[in-house]
Amino acid sequence: MDAAVDDRTLRLVRVFDAPRERVYAAWTDPEQFAQWFGPQGVSTVYCDLDVRAGGAWRLLGQGAERRYAVSGKYLEVTPPERLRFTWAWHEQGDHASRREHETIVTVEFKAIGYRTEMTMIQGPPHRFPGGMAEGTQGVPRQGEGIHTRPRRAGATAARVALGEGRKALHLRRS
């Protein structure tokens, strides 16, 4: 994926020991997405994904001191290759409150044999004069949220390590 990356753009590249269909499913199946998405210490209250161009998505997370509400709309859905969607926080931590700075997120999934290279680009935010680093403290952990162990003969799922304090996620085979 070619993209101009600057201090207002977040770019994460990860390689997973799983086929791209399974990594793609971790982004498009609400059950799986809710298990790994978000920073450490934040649990998912609910997650709704209408994964189709024009479909809406939203997630509500609960941290120790506050709630976090984020939502958007899918702009492009090309299974299992690419997702493109809008992203915006809600100012009061609930979906009834006003949406703040909106960004565009593009996630591409490239097959490399049995493995998958995932590239995520998000940006630019509109309200962070200090650039993306100020507006996304903790976000790089999200890209680290999906890690798989090598496939075992006869295994029906690959375990996903979600980091300290997170539940294990099993990527289901289609």
N, C-alpha and C positions, 0 to 999 in steps of 0.2 A: 504494500500500500504506500503510495507516494503522498506525502502531505507536508506542507510547510509547518514545522513545529517551532514554536517560540515560547516565551515565558507566559503566554496566555493559553497554551494548549497542553493537554496531558496526553502522553503517548505511552502505552504499556504494551510490551510484547512478552508473551509467555509461551512455552512449549509444554504440552501435556502428553503423557503416556496413555493416550486414548484416541480412538478414531474421532474425526471431526463431528460426526453425527451425534456422538455422546456429549462432546463439549458444547456443541450447539444446543442440545437439549437442556443442558444446565442453565442456559440463558432463556429458554423458551417454555419450559415446564414450570408452572408456578410453584409446585412443591419443591423442586430442586433449587430454583432461583432463591426462594425464601430461606433455604438452609444455609447457603454460602454467602449471600450478598450482604454487604454492609461491613462497617468496621467492627473490630473486636469490642465486646461488651454491649453490643446492640442486638437485641433479639427481634424477630419479625412478628408483628401483631397480625397483619394480613398482607397478602400479595395477590393482586389481580393482574393478569396478563392476557390481553386480547391480541395475540400475535398474528397480525395481518396488516397490510398497508392501510393506514387510516384508523387502526384499532388503538385503543387507549391502554395504558398500563399505570399502575400505582402500587406503592408499597408504604406501609407504616411500620416504623421501627421504634422500639422502646429501649432507651438507655437508662442508666442509673438515675439520671437527673431530669431527663426530658424525653419527649417523643420527637421523631423525625419523620416528616411526610415528604415524599417525592413522587412525581408523576410525569407523564409525558404521552407522546403519540408516536406510533410506529410510522416511519416515512417509507421504509423499504424493508421487505422481508424476502430473502432469497435462500431458502433452506438448501443445504446446511452451510452455505458459503458466507452470508453477510446479513447483518442487521444494522439498521440506521433508524435512530429514534431521537425525539426531543427529551430533554431532562430539565426539570425545575424543582427546586425545594419550595415548600409552602412555609410562609413566614411564621405561622403560629404552631407548627408541628401537627397540623391536622389538615385533611384535604378540603375542608370547608373554607380555610383561610386562603388569602391571595397567593398566587404563584409568584415567585421571585425570578431572578435571573435565569433565563432559559439558555441551554447549550444544545449542541447536536452531538450525539454519540454515534460513532461508527465502529462496529465490531466485525472483523473479518476472520474467517476460520480457514486455514490452509492445511490440506492434508500433506503430511510428510511420512509416507509409508503408513505405519500403524499410529504414528504420533500426529499431533495437531499443533500448528503454530497459530496462536490467537493474537491479533493486533487490535487494540482498542485505542481510539482517538476521541478525545472530548475537548470541545472548546469552541470558540473562546467565551468565557463568561463576560458579562457586560458591567458588573458592578464592583469588581475587585481591582482597585488601583494598584495593588501590590502584585498583580498577576495571578496565575493559576495556583502557585504555591500557597498563597494566602487563602484562596477560596476552596481548596481541596485538601486541607490537612487531614490525613488519615486515609484519603482515597486510594493511594497506591496499595494499601492492604487489600482492597477489593480485587485487584488483579491477581493477588496471591491467594485468593480464596478457593481456587480450584487447582488441586494437584492430585494426580492419580498415581497409584502404584502400577508396576508392570502387570500385564494380564497373565493370569495363571491358567493352565490347561483346565478346561471344564468350568471355569468360573463364569457366573452369570452376571456379575457386576464388578466394576472397579471401585474401590473405596477412594473417597476423596478426602484428603486431609484438609481441614479448614482452619488450622492454626489454633493457638491456645484459646480455650474457652468457647470453642464453637462445636456444634454437633457434627458428626460424620455424615456425609452425603454419599449415597450410592447411586451412581449413574446407571440407569436402566438401559438395557439393550432394546432397540426397537424391534 
